[in-house]
Amino acid sequence: MKTLNTILASGLLCVVLASGVHAQEARIAFINSQRITSESGPAKAATAKLEAEFSKRQKELTDLQNALKSFSEKFERDAPTMTESQRTAKQKEFVEQNRDFQRKKREFDEDLNGRRNEELQQVYEKATKAIKQLSETEKYDLVVQEAVYFNPKIDITDKVIKILNAGAK
């Protein structure tokens, strides 16, 4: 039933759009959101902010990972000369250090993803305002973000990026 409603709604939308096109030419535009989140000034500022905020913790994790690798290599090198109890104690120590590293890495990834989402949300909000402003100025009837195909002449991504960059200064 839900699928039927979706199909009917899609068909109705096509009929409405087609009849509207006959009455007056519809202005349609396309934006590439991926480019906006990677090339715009606010997106670059957000990336730099995240790098500054998380670089210390990233370095600590890298140092901890290198220490684990060194510990493992030293253990493999020295294991033949160790007693069974020494080997067991070293293996247990390695497992505890590895567990601590995995926990810290998981916490770091969660914190980074959460902050990245917050920063991207701000970029999306600014982009939405820029798109609405551009749509009103240039009288677009529809702005599409995702498309299987689009003609490059309807791509307004560069214009949106220009507005975002002007607002970021």
MARMI-343574 format. One record per atom (N, C-alpha, C): residue number from 0; atom name; x, y, z. Coordinates in nm, 4 decimals, always signed. Layout:
% residues N
R, pati, zavex, c1, c2, c3
R, NUM, CA, X, Y, Z
...
***
This chain:
% residues 169
R, pati, zavex, c1, c2, c3
R, 0, N, +0.0828, -0.1182, +0.0000
R, 0, CA, +0.0000, +0.0000, +0.0000
R, 0, C, +0.0878, +0.1253, +0.0000
R, 1, N, +0.1915, +0.1226, +0.0852
R, 1, CA, +0.2814, +0.2361, +0.0940
R, 1, C, +0.3542, +0.2570, -0.0387
R, 2, N, +0.3960, +0.1486, -0.1030
R, 2, CA, +0.4641, +0.1567, -0.2315
R, 2, C, +0.3707, +0.2134, -0.3376
R, 3, N, +0.2457, +0.1712, -0.3347
R, 3, CA, +0.1471, +0.2217, -0.4302
R, 3, C, +0.1282, +0.3721, -0.4121
R, 4, N, +0.1205, +0.4162, -0.2871
R, 4, CA, +0.1076, +0.5598, -0.2601
R, 4, C, +0.2291, +0.6368, -0.3109
R, 5, N, +0.3467, +0.5813, -0.2933
R, 5, CA, +0.4687, +0.6444, -0.3411
R, 5, C, +0.4678, +0.6555, -0.4921
R, 6, N, +0.4275, +0.5498, -0.5590
R, 6, CA, +0.4220, +0.5498, -0.7054
R, 6, C, +0.3194, +0.6516, -0.7535
R, 7, N, +0.2031, +0.6540, -0.6893
R, 7, CA, +0.0990, +0.7498, -0.7269
R, 7, C, +0.1450, +0.8936, -0.7043
R, 8, N, +0.2126, +0.9174, -0.5914
R, 8, CA, +0.2613, +1.0526, -0.5621
R, 8, C, +0.3670, +1.0942, -0.6633
R, 9, N, +0.4554, +1.0018, -0.7005
R, 9, CA, +0.5575, +1.0313, -0.8013
R, 9, C, +0.4940, +1.0621, -0.9356
R, 10, N, +0.3955, +0.9837, -0.9738
R, 10, CA, +0.3259, +1.0068, -1.0999
R, 10, C, +0.2534, +1.1399, -1.0998
R, 11, N, +0.1891, +1.1733, -0.9889
R, 11, CA, +0.1195, +1.3010, -0.9766
R, 11, C, +0.2166, +1.4167, -0.9864
R, 12, N, +0.3321, +1.4035, -0.9236
R, 12, CA, +0.4347, +1.5070, -0.9315
R, 12, C, +0.4803, +1.5268, -1.0752
R, 13, N, +0.5001, +1.4183, -1.1467
R, 13, CA, +0.5415, +1.4279, -1.2881
R, 13, C, +0.4351, +1.4990, -1.3718
R, 14, N, +0.3083, +1.4659, -1.3475
R, 14, CA, +0.1990, +1.5291, -1.4224
R, 14, C, +0.1942, +1.6781, -1.3912
R, 15, N, +0.2060, +1.7138, -1.2641
R, 15, CA, +0.2023, +1.8547, -1.2242
R, 15, C, +0.3194, +1.9299, -1.2858
R, 16, N, +0.4386, +1.8719, -1.2783
R, 16, CA, +0.5560, +1.9374, -1.3363
R, 16, C, +0.5412, +1.9509, -1.4873
R, 17, N, +0.4923, +1.8468, -1.5520
R, 17, CA, +0.4771, +1.8517, -1.6972
R, 17, C, +0.3749, +1.9571, -1.7373
R, 18, N, +0.2631, +1.9650, -1.6644
R, 18, CA, +0.1618, +2.0660, -1.6987
R, 18, C, +0.2127, +2.2055, -1.6674
R, 19, N, +0.2912, +2.2194, -1.5624
R, 19, CA, +0.3489, +2.3498, -1.5277
R, 19, C, +0.4492, +2.3954, -1.6316
R, 20, N, +0.5206, +2.3036, -1.6932
R, 20, CA, +0.6203, +2.3371, -1.7946
R, 20, C, +0.5512, +2.3942, -1.9179
R, 21, N, +0.4335, +2.3400, -1.9501
R, 21, CA, +0.3615, +2.3921, -2.0658
R, 21, C, +0.3165, +2.5362, -2.0420
R, 22, N, +0.2725, +2.5653, -1.9205
R, 22, CA, +0.2240, +2.6995, -1.8910
R, 22, C, +0.3394, +2.7995, -1.8879
R, 23, N, +0.4503, +2.7597, -1.8320
R, 23, CA, +0.5640, +2.8507, -1.8181
R, 23, C, +0.6892, +2.7650, -1.8005
R, 24, N, +0.7988, +2.8091, -1.8515
R, 24, CA, +0.9250, +2.7346, -1.8440
R, 24, C, +0.9746, +2.7311, -1.6996
R, 25, N, +0.9954, +2.6128, -1.6461
R, 25, CA, +1.0458, +2.5971, -1.5099
R, 25, C, +1.1971, +2.6142, -1.5097
R, 26, N, +1.2469, +2.6838, -1.4101
R, 26, CA, +1.3927, +2.7012, -1.3959
R, 26, C, +1.4411, +2.6034, -1.2900
R, 27, N, +1.5292, +2.5140, -1.3327
R, 27, CA, +1.5810, +2.4097, -1.2457
R, 27, C, +1.7323, +2.4253, -1.2363
R, 28, N, +1.7856, +2.4018, -1.1163
R, 28, CA, +1.9294, +2.4105, -1.0951
R, 28, C, +1.9756, +2.2873, -1.0175
R, 29, N, +2.1046, +2.2631, -1.0227
R, 29, CA, +2.1656, +2.1496, -0.9528
R, 29, C, +2.2812, +2.2007, -0.8687
R, 30, N, +2.2968, +2.1452, -0.7481
R, 30, CA, +2.4150, +2.1742, -0.6673
R, 30, C, +2.4811, +2.0435, -0.6263
R, 31, N, +2.6129, +2.0470, -0.6208
R, 31, CA, +2.6919, +1.9322, -0.5792
R, 31, C, +2.7318, +1.9551, -0.4335
R, 32, N, +2.6608, +1.8915, -0.3411
R, 32, CA, +2.6839, +1.9137, -0.1982
R, 32, C, +2.8220, +1.8660, -0.1548
R, 33, N, +2.8746, +1.7648, -0.2216
R, 33, CA, +3.0078, +1.7149, -0.1870
R, 33, C, +3.1136, +1.8219, -0.2136
R, 34, N, +3.1009, +1.8926, -0.3260
R, 34, CA, +3.1942, +2.0014, -0.3565
R, 34, C, +3.1805, +2.1142, -0.2557
R, 35, N, +3.0590, +2.1425, -0.2155
R, 35, CA, +3.0364, +2.2502, -0.1192
R, 35, C, +3.1028, +2.2172, +0.0142
R, 36, N, +3.0942, +2.0911, +0.0561
R, 36, CA, +3.1528, +2.0526, +0.1853
R, 36, C, +3.3035, +2.0302, +0.1786
R, 37, N, +3.3614, +2.0389, +0.0599
R, 37, CA, +3.5065, +2.0228, +0.0517
R, 37, C, +3.5776, +2.1466, -0.0015
R, 38, N, +3.5097, +2.2282, -0.0840
R, 38, CA, +3.5766, +2.3403, -0.1490
R, 38, C, +3.5402, +2.4774, -0.0926
R, 39, N, +3.4321, +2.4881, -0.0189
R, 39, CA, +3.3892, +2.6198, +0.0282
R, 39, C, +3.4741, +2.6670, +0.1465
R, 40, N, +3.4777, +2.7966, +0.1645
R, 40, CA, +3.5532, +2.8561, +0.2746
R, 40, C, +3.5094, +2.8061, +0.4112
R, 41, N, +3.3771, +2.8055, +0.4405
R, 41, CA, +3.3331, +2.7549, +0.5704
R, 41, C, +3.3715, +2.6081, +0.5943
R, 42, N, +3.3677, +2.5275, +0.4896
R, 42, CA, +3.4051, +2.3862, +0.5041
R, 42, C, +3.5540, +2.3721, +0.5336
R, 43, N, +3.6356, +2.4509, +0.4637
R, 43, CA, +3.7800, +2.4467, +0.4890
R, 43, C, +3.8122, +2.4974, +0.6289
R, 44, N, +3.7411, +2.6017, +0.6735
R, 44, CA, +3.7615, +2.6545, +0.8087
R, 44, C, +3.7233, +2.5493, +0.9133
R, 45, N, +3.6134, +2.4781, +0.8878
R, 45, CA, +3.5692, +2.3739, +0.9804
R, 45, C, +3.6716, +2.2611, +0.9876
R, 46, N, +3.7269, +2.2244, +0.8733
R, 46, CA, +3.8291, +2.1191, +0.8704
R, 46, C, +3.9528, +2.1606, +0.9484
R, 47, N, +3.9961, +2.2850, +0.9282
R, 47, CA, +4.1138, +2.3358, +1.0002
R, 47, C, +4.0871, +2.3403, +1.1504
R, 48, N, +3.9663, +2.3794, +1.1882
R, 48, CA, +3.9283, +2.3856, +1.3295
R, 48, C, +3.9325, +2.2458, +1.3922
R, 49, N, +3.8802, +2.1475, +1.3199
R, 49, CA, +3.8810, +2.0096, +1.3706
R, 49, C, +4.0228, +1.9554, +1.3824
R, 50, N, +4.1067, +1.9848, +1.2828
R, 50, CA, +4.2457, +1.9386, +1.2879
R, 50, C, +4.3175, +1.9977, +1.4084
R, 51, N, +4.2965, +2.1273, +1.4327
R, 51, CA, +4.3603, +2.1916, +1.5478
R, 51, C, +4.3087, +2.1324, +1.6791
R, 52, N, +4.1794, +2.1073, +1.6840
R, 52, CA, +4.1167, +2.0567, +1.8056
R, 52, C, +4.1583, +1.9132, +1.8382
R, 53, N, +4.1787, +1.8312, +1.7356
R, 53, CA, +4.2034, +1.6887, +1.7583
R, 53, C, +4.3468, +1.6443, +1.7301
R, 54, N, +4.4337, +1.7335, +1.6880
R, 54, CA, +4.5691, +1.6931, +1.6509
R, 54, C, +4.6483, +1.6365, +1.7696
R, 55, N, +4.6305, +1.6945, +1.8873
R, 55, CA, +4.7037, +1.6461, +2.0051
R, 55, C, +4.6632, +1.5029, +2.0393
R, 56, N, +4.5331, +1.4772, +2.0402
R, 56, CA, +4.4865, +1.3415, +2.0706
R, 56, C, +4.5272, +1.2431, +1.9617
R, 57, N, +4.5276, +1.2890, +1.8350
R, 57, CA, +4.5699, +1.2033, +1.7244
R, 57, C, +4.7158, +1.1637, +1.7425
R, 58, N, +4.7986, +1.2604, +1.7827
R, 58, CA, +4.9411, +1.2328, +1.8043
R, 58, C, +4.9599, +1.1348, +1.9199
R, 59, N, +4.8836, +1.1518, +2.0266
R, 59, CA, +4.8915, +1.0595, +2.1400
R, 59, C, +4.8561, +0.9171, +2.0978
R, 60, N, +4.7516, +0.9043, +2.0154
R, 60, CA, +4.7128, +0.7713, +1.9671
R, 60, C, +4.8209, +0.7103, +1.8788
R, 61, N, +4.8804, +0.7932, +1.7934
R, 61, CA, +4.9877, +0.7440, +1.7059
R, 61, C, +5.1074, +0.6983, +1.7898
R, 62, N, +5.1418, +0.7765, +1.8921
R, 62, CA, +5.2523, +0.7390, +1.9809
R, 62, C, +5.2217, +0.6094, +2.0553
R, 63, N, +5.0972, +0.5956, +2.1007
R, 63, CA, +5.0569, +0.4743, +2.1717
R, 63, C, +5.0614, +0.3530, +2.0795
R, 64, N, +5.0191, +0.3720, +1.9556
R, 64, CA, +5.0230, +0.2631, +1.8580
R, 64, C, +5.1673, +0.2218, +1.8280
R, 65, N, +5.2551, +0.3204, +1.8136
R, 65, CA, +5.3970, +0.2901, +1.7899
R, 65, C, +5.4588, +0.2190, +1.9094
R, 66, N, +5.4198, +0.2580, +2.0298
R, 66, CA, +5.4707, +0.1921, +2.1502
R, 66, C, +5.4245, +0.0467, +2.1554
R, 67, N, +5.3000, +0.0222, +2.1163
R, 67, CA, +5.2496, -0.1156, +2.1119
R, 67, C, +5.3259, -0.1999, +2.0104
R, 68, N, +5.3552, -0.1393, +1.8959
R, 68, CA, +5.4291, -0.2111, +1.7927
R, 68, C, +5.5698, -0.2453, +1.8419
R, 69, N, +5.6340, -0.1499, +1.9061
R, 69, CA, +5.7682, -0.1734, +1.9608
R, 69, C, +5.7649, -0.2811, +2.0683
R, 70, N, +5.6629, -0.2746, +2.1532
R, 70, CA, +5.6479, -0.3740, +2.2592
R, 70, C, +5.6342, -0.5131, +2.1984
R, 71, N, +5.5523, -0.5245, +2.0947
R, 71, CA, +5.5289, -0.6534, +2.0294
R, 71, C, +5.6569, -0.7061, +1.9646
R, 72, N, +5.7286, -0.6182, +1.8946
R, 72, CA, +5.8535, -0.6595, +1.8297
R, 72, C, +5.9569, -0.7034, +1.9320
R, 73, N, +5.9674, -0.6290, +2.0425
R, 73, CA, +6.0640, -0.6644, +2.1481
R, 73, C, +6.0251, -0.7980, +2.2121
R, 74, N, +5.8950, -0.8171, +2.2307
R, 74, CA, +5.8485, -0.9424, +2.2895
R, 74, C, +5.8850, -1.0601, +2.1995
R, 75, N, +5.8597, -1.0472, +2.0693
R, 75, CA, +5.8917, -1.1569, +1.9769
R, 75, C, +6.0415, -1.1855, +1.9733
R, 76, N, +6.1193, -1.0805, +1.9858
R, 76, CA, +6.2646, -1.0967, +1.9832
R, 76, C, +6.3146, -1.1645, +2.1114
R, 77, N, +6.2557, -1.1257, +2.2254
R, 77, CA, +6.3037, -1.1751, +2.3551
R, 77, C, +6.2314, -1.2995, +2.4051
R, 78, N, +6.1209, -1.3358, +2.3437
R, 78, CA, +6.0389, -1.4486, +2.3913
R, 78, C, +6.1162, -1.5793, +2.4053
R, 79, N, +6.2050, -1.6136, +2.3115
R, 79, CA, +6.2754, -1.7419, +2.3258
R, 79, C, +6.3633, -1.7513, +2.4520
R, 80, N, +6.4081, -1.6387, +2.5017
R, 80, CA, +6.4970, -1.6418, +2.6198
R, 80, C, +6.4201, -1.6216, +2.7508
R, 81, N, +6.2893, -1.5984, +2.7429
R, 81, CA, +6.2091, -1.5755, +2.8639
R, 81, C, +6.1576, -1.7068, +2.9207
R, 82, N, +6.1301, -1.7023, +3.0510
R, 82, CA, +6.0654, -1.8167, +3.1134
R, 82, C, +5.9165, -1.8121, +3.0768
R, 83, N, +5.8482, -1.9204, +3.1004
R, 83, CA, +5.7053, -1.9280, +3.0688
R, 83, C, +5.6263, -1.8219, +3.1456
R, 84, N, +5.6569, -1.8013, +3.2713
R, 84, CA, +5.5844, -1.7015, +3.3514
R, 84, C, +5.6127, -1.5598, +3.3013
R, 85, N, +5.7357, -1.5328, +3.2584
R, 85, CA, +5.7688, -1.4003, +3.2026
R, 85, C, +5.6918, -1.3763, +3.0720
R, 86, N, +5.6892, -1.4793, +2.9888
R, 86, CA, +5.6150, -1.4680, +2.8620
R, 86, C, +5.4671, -1.4409, +2.8879
R, 87, N, +5.4085, -1.5150, +2.9805
R, 87, CA, +5.2670, -1.4971, +3.0135
R, 87, C, +5.2413, -1.3563, +3.0677
R, 88, N, +5.3298, -1.3080, +3.1524
R, 88, CA, +5.3139, -1.1738, +3.2098
R, 88, C, +5.3238, -1.0672, +3.1002
R, 89, N, +5.4186, -1.0827, +3.0088
R, 89, CA, +5.4352, -0.9861, +2.8985
R, 89, C, +5.3151, -0.9893, +2.8041
R, 90, N, +5.2635, -1.1096, +2.7740
R, 90, CA, +5.1463, -1.1208, +2.6886
R, 90, C, +5.0252, -1.0527, +2.7539
R, 91, N, +5.0106, -1.0734, +2.8832
R, 91, CA, +4.9003, -1.0117, +2.9568
R, 91, C, +4.9151, -0.8590, +2.9548
R, 92, N, +5.0371, -0.8104, +2.9730
R, 92, CA, +5.0638, -0.6656, +2.9694
R, 92, C, +5.0304, -0.6089, +2.8310
R, 93, N, +5.0685, -0.6832, +2.7270
R, 93, CA, +5.0393, -0.6378, +2.5906
R, 93, C, +4.8890, -0.6311, +2.5660
R, 94, N, +4.8171, -0.7335, +2.6091
R, 94, CA, +4.6720, -0.7374, +2.5908
R, 94, C, +4.6068, -0.6185, +2.6614
R, 95, N, +4.6519, -0.5863, +2.7829
R, 95, CA, +4.5954, -0.4727, +2.8573
R, 95, C, +4.6259, -0.3400, +2.7870
R, 96, N, +4.7487, -0.3251, +2.7394
R, 96, CA, +4.7847, -0.2019, +2.6685
R, 96, C, +4.7074, -0.1903, +2.5369
R, 97, N, +4.6904, -0.2989, +2.4678
R, 97, CA, +4.6162, -0.2987, +2.3422
R, 97, C, +4.4685, -0.2651, +2.3678
R, 98, N, +4.4113, -0.3210, +2.4718
R, 98, CA, +4.2721, -0.2925, +2.5076
R, 98, C, +4.2564, -0.1428, +2.5392
R, 99, N, +4.3524, -0.0863, +2.6133
R, 99, CA, +4.3500, +0.0564, +2.6458
R, 99, C, +4.3596, +0.1406, +2.5184
R, 100, N, +4.4479, +0.0993, +2.4276
R, 100, CA, +4.4622, +0.1714, +2.3003
R, 100, C, +4.3325, +0.1663, +2.2204
R, 101, N, +4.2713, +0.0487, +2.2099
R, 101, CA, +4.1472, +0.0328, +2.1337
R, 101, C, +4.0349, +0.1185, +2.1930
R, 102, N, +4.0287, +0.1241, +2.3259
R, 102, CA, +3.9266, +0.2058, +2.3929
R, 102, C, +3.9488, +0.3538, +2.3622
R, 103, N, +4.0731, +0.4002, +2.3723
R, 103, CA, +4.1044, +0.5411, +2.3443
R, 103, C, +4.0776, +0.5747, +2.1978
R, 104, N, +4.1087, +0.4824, +2.1087
R, 104, CA, +4.0845, +0.5055, +1.9661
R, 104, C, +3.9353, +0.5143, +1.9376
R, 105, N, +3.8582, +0.4273, +1.9983
R, 105, CA, +3.7133, +0.4286, +1.9804
R, 105, C, +3.6535, +0.5600, +2.0327
R, 106, N, +3.6986, +0.6046, +2.1495
R, 106, CA, +3.6522, +0.7319, +2.2059
R, 106, C, +3.6907, +0.8489, +2.1149
R, 107, N, +3.8138, +0.8445, +2.0647
R, 107, CA, +3.8608, +0.9502, +1.9745
R, 107, C, +3.7740, +0.9551, +1.8494
R, 108, N, +3.7493, +0.8392, +1.7884
R, 108, CA, +3.6682, +0.8335, +1.6658
R, 108, C, +3.5264, +0.8848, +1.6910
R, 109, N, +3.4668, +0.8480, +1.8043
R, 109, CA, +3.3320, +0.8949, +1.8372
R, 109, C, +3.3299, +1.0462, +1.8560
R, 110, N, +3.4290, +1.0994, +1.9299
R, 110, CA, +3.4364, +1.2435, +1.9527
R, 110, C, +3.4584, +1.3181, +1.8217
R, 111, N, +3.5496, +1.2686, +1.7396
R, 111, CA, +3.5791, +1.3333, +1.6120
R, 111, C, +3.4567, +1.3320, +1.5203
R, 112, N, +3.3897, +1.2189, +1.5102
R, 112, CA, +3.2708, +1.2102, +1.4248
R, 112, C, +3.1594, +1.3016, +1.4746
R, 113, N, +3.1421, +1.3089, +1.6041
R, 113, CA, +3.0406, +1.3979, +1.6600
R, 113, C, +3.0702, +1.5436, +1.6282
R, 114, N, +3.1944, +1.5848, +1.6488
R, 114, CA, +3.2330, +1.7241, +1.6198
R, 114, C, +3.2275, +1.7524, +1.4699
R, 115, N, +3.2687, +1.6556, +1.3873
R, 115, CA, +3.2630, +1.6734, +1.2419
R, 115, C, +3.1181, +1.6950, +1.1977
R, 116, N, +3.0270, +1.6165, +1.2546
R, 116, CA, +2.8856, +1.6323, +1.2213
R, 116, C, +2.8339, +1.7701, +1.2627
R, 117, N, +2.8772, +1.8188, +1.3801
R, 117, CA, +2.8361, +1.9524, +1.4243
R, 117, C, +2.8858, +2.0590, +1.3272
R, 118, N, +3.0125, +2.0502, +1.2896
R, 118, CA, +3.0710, +2.1488, +1.1984
R, 118, C, +3.0065, +2.1412, +1.0600
R, 119, N, +2.9842, +2.0206, +1.0112
R, 119, CA, +2.9197, +2.0049, +0.8795
R, 119, C, +2.7763, +2.0576, +0.8811
R, 120, N, +2.7084, +2.0398, +0.9936
R, 120, CA, +2.5721, +2.0914, +1.0042
R, 120, C, +2.5717, +2.2432, +0.9875
R, 121, N, +2.6703, +2.3112, +1.0455
R, 121, CA, +2.6809, +2.4571, +1.0306
R, 121, C, +2.7085, +2.4943, +0.8847
R, 122, N, +2.7946, +2.4168, +0.8184
R, 122, CA, +2.8236, +2.4420, +0.6767
R, 122, C, +2.6968, +2.4220, +0.5937
R, 123, N, +2.6200, +2.3147, +0.6225
R, 123, CA, +2.4958, +2.2885, +0.5498
R, 123, C, +2.3947, +2.4015, +0.5696
R, 124, N, +2.3878, +2.4527, +0.6918
R, 124, CA, +2.2938, +2.5625, +0.7188
R, 124, C, +2.3324, +2.6866, +0.6382
R, 125, N, +2.4614, +2.7187, +0.6352
R, 125, CA, +2.5080, +2.8340, +0.5570
R, 125, C, +2.4833, +2.8108, +0.4076
R, 126, N, +2.5072, +2.6885, +0.3629
R, 126, CA, +2.4857, +2.6559, +0.2211
R, 126, C, +2.3376, +2.6665, +0.1853
R, 127, N, +2.2516, +2.6209, +0.2733
R, 127, CA, +2.1076, +2.6298, +0.2476
R, 127, C, +2.0639, +2.7757, +0.2343
R, 128, N, +2.1154, +2.8613, +0.3220
R, 128, CA, +2.0833, +3.0047, +0.3123
R, 128, C, +2.1333, +3.0618, +0.1801
R, 129, N, +2.2554, +3.0240, +0.1409
R, 129, CA, +2.3120, +3.0735, +0.0145
R, 129, C, +2.2298, +3.0244, -0.1046
R, 130, N, +2.1859, +2.8995, -0.1004
R, 130, CA, +2.1058, +2.8425, -0.2094
R, 130, C, +1.9705, +2.9135, -0.2185
R, 131, N, +1.9085, +2.9373, -0.1030
R, 131, CA, +1.7800, +3.0090, -0.1031
R, 131, C, +1.7974, +3.1506, -0.1569
R, 132, N, +1.9053, +3.2165, -0.1147
R, 132, CA, +1.9325, +3.3521, -0.1630
R, 132, C, +1.9510, +3.3527, -0.3142
R, 133, N, +2.0310, +3.2604, -0.3641
R, 133, CA, +2.0567, +3.2511, -0.5073
R, 133, C, +1.9291, +3.2145, -0.5837
R, 134, N, +1.8492, +3.1248, -0.5268
R, 134, CA, +1.7241, +3.0830, -0.5913
R, 134, C, +1.6265, +3.1994, -0.6039
R, 135, N, +1.6193, +3.2812, -0.5010
R, 135, CA, +1.5299, +3.3974, -0.5062
R, 135, C, +1.5824, +3.5015, -0.6044
R, 136, N, +1.7125, +3.5239, -0.6044
R, 136, CA, +1.7727, +3.6233, -0.6926
R, 136, C, +1.7589, +3.5837, -0.8391
R, 137, N, +1.7882, +3.4569, -0.8691
R, 137, CA, +1.7874, +3.4118, -1.0078
R, 137, C, +1.6574, +3.3410, -1.0469
R, 138, N, +1.5600, +3.3418, -0.9573
R, 138, CA, +1.4252, +3.2909, -0.9848
R, 138, C, +1.4226, +3.1430, -1.0257
R, 139, N, +1.4889, +3.0587, -0.9458
R, 139, CA, +1.4832, +2.9142, -0.9711
R, 139, C, +1.3572, +2.8577, -0.9083
R, 140, N, +1.2918, +2.7663, -0.9778
R, 140, CA, +1.1735, +2.7000, -0.9268
R, 140, C, +1.2091, +2.5756, -0.8454
R, 141, N, +1.3217, +2.5142, -0.8799
R, 141, CA, +1.3620, +2.3899, -0.8149
R, 141, C, +1.5135, +2.3811, -0.8149
R, 142, N, +1.5711, +2.3461, -0.6989
R, 142, CA, +1.7146, +2.3206, -0.6886
R, 142, C, +1.7305, +2.1771, -0.6399
R, 143, N, +1.8002, +2.0970, -0.7195
R, 143, CA, +1.8170, +1.9549, -0.6917
R, 143, C, +1.9581, +1.9314, -0.6380
R, 144, N, +1.9652, +1.8476, -0.5351
R, 144, CA, +2.0943, +1.8179, -0.4741
R, 144, C, +2.1503, +1.6844, -0.5211
R, 145, N, +2.0673, +1.5867, -0.5406
R, 145, CA, +2.1100, +1.4548, -0.5858
R, 145, C, +2.0461, +1.4273, -0.7209
R, 146, N, +2.1236, +1.3785, -0.8146
R, 146, CA, +2.0687, +1.3477, -0.9464
R, 146, C, +2.1517, +1.2385, -1.0121
R, 147, N, +2.0866, +1.1550, -1.0867
R, 147, CA, +2.1558, +1.0526, -1.1637
R, 147, C, +2.2310, +1.1188, -1.2784
R, 148, N, +2.1675, +1.2175, -1.3374
R, 148, CA, +2.2290, +1.2925, -1.4463
R, 148, C, +2.1844, +1.4374, -1.4354
R, 149, N, +2.2745, +1.5292, -1.4688
R, 149, CA, +2.2387, +1.6703, -1.4791
R, 149, C, +2.3234, +1.7332, -1.5880
R, 150, N, +2.2668, +1.8306, -1.6542
R, 150, CA, +2.3390, +1.9048, -1.7563
R, 150, C, +2.4275, +2.0071, -1.6850
R, 151, N, +2.5558, +2.0122, -1.7154
R, 151, CA, +2.6455, +2.1053, -1.6461
R, 151, C, +2.6024, +2.2518, -1.6530
R, 152, N, +2.5216, +2.2874, -1.7510
R, 152, CA, +2.4813, +2.4272, -1.7607
R, 152, C, +2.3803, +2.4665, -1.6524
R, 153, N, +2.3207, +2.3686, -1.5828
R, 153, CA, +2.2298, +2.4027, -1.4729
R, 153, C, +2.2983, +2.3899, -1.3364
R, 154, N, +2.4270, +2.3571, -1.3341
R, 154, CA, +2.5029, +2.3431, -1.2096
R, 154, C, +2.5357, +2.4816, -1.1526
R, 155, N, +2.4847, +2.5106, -1.0340
R, 155, CA, +2.5095, +2.6400, -0.9705
R, 155, C, +2.6033, +2.6275, -0.8500
R, 156, N, +2.6728, +2.5161, -0.8405
R, 156, CA, +2.7612, +2.4916, -0.7269
R, 156, C, +2.8669, +2.6007, -0.7132
R, 157, N, +2.9291, +2.6415, -0.8244
R, 157, CA, +3.0311, +2.7460, -0.8169
R, 157, C, +2.9742, +2.8759, -0.7614
R, 158, N, +2.8524, +2.9102, -0.8001
R, 158, CA, +2.7889, +3.0325, -0.7504
R, 158, C, +2.7642, +3.0233, -0.6000
R, 159, N, +2.7199, +2.9079, -0.5544
R, 159, CA, +2.6933, +2.8880, -0.4105
R, 159, C, +2.8247, +2.8961, -0.3330
R, 160, N, +2.9295, +2.8343, -0.3845
R, 160, CA, +3.0603, +2.8400, -0.3183
R, 160, C, +3.1099, +2.9832, -0.3112
R, 161, N, +3.0890, +3.0584, -0.4184
R, 161, CA, +3.1311, +3.1986, -0.4198
R, 161, C, +3.0582, +3.2791, -0.3119
R, 162, N, +2.9290, +3.2559, -0.2956
R, 162, CA, +2.8510, +3.3243, -0.1922
R, 162, C, +2.9017, +3.2841, -0.0536
R, 163, N, +2.9261, +3.1539, -0.0344
R, 163, CA, +2.9761, +3.1060, +0.0958
R, 163, C, +3.1122, +3.1650, +0.1281
R, 164, N, +3.2000, +3.1699, +0.0280
R, 164, CA, +3.3341, +3.2250, +0.0500
R, 164, C, +3.3278, +3.3742, +0.0815
R, 165, N, +3.2372, +3.4457, +0.0169
R, 165, CA, +3.2210, +3.5892, +0.0442
R, 165, C, +3.1693, +3.6105, +0.1870
R, 166, N, +3.0794, +3.5241, +0.2307
R, 166, CA, +3.0256, +3.5336, +0.3661
R, 166, C, +3.1236, +3.4923, +0.4733
R, 167, N, +3.2217, +3.4089, +0.4373
R, 167, CA, +3.3196, +3.3595, +0.5341
R, 167, C, +3.4274, +3.4632, +0.5637
R, 168, N, +3.4429, +3.5610, +0.4741
R, 168, CA, +3.5487, +3.6614, +0.4928
R, 168, C, +3.5071, +3.7684, +0.5897
***
